[in-house]
Amino acid sequence: MAERIDGALSGLSEAEAREFHSVFMSSFIGFVIVAVIAHILVWMWRPWLPGPEGYVSLNDGIQPALSALQTLVG
């Protein structure tokens, strides 16, 4: 059985572990930002909680989402 020199289960040095952690965290934050933007765009296109009249009350099509996005952009 191999012995661990520094006690780390992963076999990485502390500097390597910190570098991996920073890359992992920046990737995770980027993923969360993309997911939040995707959820907002889908909500603007077709809300998953309809109004009192149901989905018939919602304006179908992507035009309302595009116009709302255009107002946000500029």
C-alpha angles and dihedrals in degrees: 000000000000118000122228114235101198100021095250115140093207096054092233123130118240092258092050091047092051091049092049090048093052092050091046093049095047090049091048093049090049090051092050092050092051091047093050092049090048091051092049092050092048090047090052091049099044120356113217091216105063127204125261092282093052126236091326088074092059119091104245121221136051096270095092091051092048093050091048090049091050091054090052094048099046 
